[in-house]
Structure formats: structure tokens, C-alpha cells
């Protein structure tokens, strides 16, 4: 019997490098890889920003952008992280998810994360990101991870508290990703 390999797509809403958001995204992805057999894919918003420019509908997407959109839609689990810009995720981040089919993420586990200048932006996860993925009927995981500038030095995580939050989020995410996959398998079995 072959072992299930989970397709995990991590979307980092950063538009520049180096990036605290990218560092946080990679740490979460690395944590999931330690707990599950994972086929990871990292999508950096900065890399695909030129492809998003001028795309008003899915029909306008280039073949390369279409591959990224399908990866998001076909993922067993998502990690999504955005820097906070004017109290929310960035417009380009939202534009990317505007192109994702509205039924593609039903019941997909989504680990939410965000970075900001200070702790006062920490509620962006619950007030901005969670409602966005609720629209998609995704299963946003109960624990999101927020990090502020003080948690990093030279774009590397230096905060023991942040590392502990990452570890807890991953620990709670692993069984939910497995359960979601079993749910999908049992539905397929019942349909056969």
C-alpha cells in the first residue's frame, strides 16, 4: 500500500525579497513537511505579479499563471500568508484569489499567516483572511500565525515565541490535513 503524499501549496503574499512573510511561509511549510509526506509548491506573489497585471478574468490568464491557479485549486492543503498593508492583505494577494474558482477550495484545510509592523495588526488573520477563505468554504485551521517585525532579525526568525506558535499551528494542522484527505477518500469510496 503506497503512502499518501499531500500536495501542499504555500502562497506567500510578499512582493519583494528578502521578505519576513516568505520566511514565515517557508517555516510553516517546513514544519508540515516534518509531520507529513508532502509534495510542496511555493508560490511567491512577487514572482507572478507581472503575470497578474492586466488579467481581468481567468480567461485572460497566461498558461504559466493558469498552472499556479490550478496548483492552488488542486492542493490537499494550503498555507497562505500576507504582509499587512493598510490593515488588510494586499490588493494583489486578493486579485490572485479572485481568479481561483469559487468552489475549488471547499473543505480544503488552510493554514493562515500574516506579518506586520507591530502587534496591533494581529487581528488581520481573523478579520480579513479568515472571511476570505470562508467565502471559498475552505476549512481555515483554528490557529493562525501572526508575526511582527520584532520577531525577525535580518529576515530570519529570532523569536522563541514565534517559533512556538509555528510549532503549535503545524502540530494542530497535521491531523486536520490527514482527516480532510480521509474524508475525500471515503467520499470517493462511497461513490464507487
N, C-alpha and C positions, 0 to 999 in steps of 0.2 A: 504494500500500500504506500503510495507516494505521499510525501508530506506537503501540506498546503503551503504555498508561497503567496503571501499577501502583497498585492500591488498597493503601495503607499505613495501617494503623490503629495509632496510638500510644496506649497506656494508661498514664496517669500515676497512680500509686497514692497521690498526695497527697490529704489531706482538708482542707487549708486553703490559702489564698492570702495572701501570696506563698509560694512553695514552691521549694526547691532541686531537688526531684525534678521538678517541672514545668519548671523552667529547663533541666535536663539533657535531659528528654524532648524539649522544643522544639528544643534544639541538635542532637540526633540526627536528628530529623525534618527539620530544615532542611538538614543535611548530605546526607541521602538525596535530598531534593528537588533539590539541586545536581547530583547524579550520575545521576538517573533522572527520567523524566517520571512524576510522582506525583500521584495523587488522594488527598490526605491527610485523615485524620479523627483528631481528638484526643478521647479520652475521659478526662475527669478524674473520678477516684473521688469526690472531694468533691461534684461536681455530681450524681452519680447515687446517692449514699449514701441519700437518703430513699427512692428507688425500690427499693433493695435490702432495706430494712428490712421484715421480715416475709415475704420471699419465700423459701419453703422448697423450692420446685421451680420448674422452668421454666414449668409451667402457671400458676403464681401471678404471673408477670411481667406488668407493665403493658405496653401497646403501645409506650410510649416506651423502656422497658428492653429489650424484645424487639428494637427497631431497633438498639440498641447491641450486643446479643449477636450478632445476625445480621451486623453490620458486622465484628465480630471473627472470626466463623466464615467469612466470605466474603473476608477480606483475602488479598492476594497476599503480604503480609509484615506482621509485627507488630514494634513496638517496645514493650517492656514495662519499666516502671521502678517501683520501690517504695522508699519510705523503709524503713530498717531499724528494726524495733520489736521489742525483746526478742530480738535475734539472728535475726530472720526477717522476711519480708514481713508486712504487716498482715493481720489476720483478714478485713477487708472486701475486700481485694485477692483473697484466696483464695476468699472467698464468690462474688465475681464469676466467677471461673474455674470454680467448682463448677457454675455454671449453663451453661457452654459445653459443647456436645455433645462427648463423649469422642473422636469420630472426625473432628471438624471441622477439626482443625489438622494432620492427617497431612501431613508433608513441607513445611509452611509455614515459611519462614525466620523466626526470631525473634531479634531483637537485644535482649539482656538488659542492664539497667542498674539501679543501686541507689545510694542516698545514705545516708550515716550520719554519726554524730557524729565518728568517728575512723577511722583506717585499720584498726583491729582488727576491723572488721565487713566488710572487703573480700571475704571468702570467702563471703558470703551469696549471691553470684551462682552459684558452683559448688556450694554445699552446700544451697541452698534453691530458688532459681529454676530452675536447670538441671534438677533432678529433677522439678519440677512440669511443665515443658514436655516432658520426656522421656516422662512419662505419656501426654501427648497425641500422642506420636510426631512432634512438631514437629522441625524442623531448627534447633536452637539454634546460633547463629553462634559460632564459636570464641572470638571476643574479646568479652567483656562490658565494660561501662564502670562503674566504681565511682567515686564522688566523696564526699569528706568535707567537713565544714564549712569547713576551711581553703582549699578550692578556690573559695570564693564570698565575695563581699562584697556585702551588701545584696541577696542573692538573684541576683546576676549572677556569671557565671563570670569569675574573675580569674587562674586558674592556667594557665600556659602548658602544663604537663604534662597537665592535664585536657583542654585543647583538642587537644593532640596525640593523646591516647587516643581522643577522639571522632573525629578525622580518620582515624585508623588503622582504627577499628571500621567507620566508614562506607565507607572505601576497600575493606575486605575484604567488606563486606556487599553492595555494589552488584553484583558479578559473581554472587554466590550467589542474589540475588533474580532476576536475569536468567536464570540457569541453571534455577532452580526453575520459572519461567514457561515456558521452552522444554521442560522435562520434561513439564509439564502439556499443552502444545500437541502434543508428539509422541505422548503417550498418546491424546489426542483424535483425532489423525490416524490412528493405527493402528487405533483402534476403529471408524472410519468405513468 
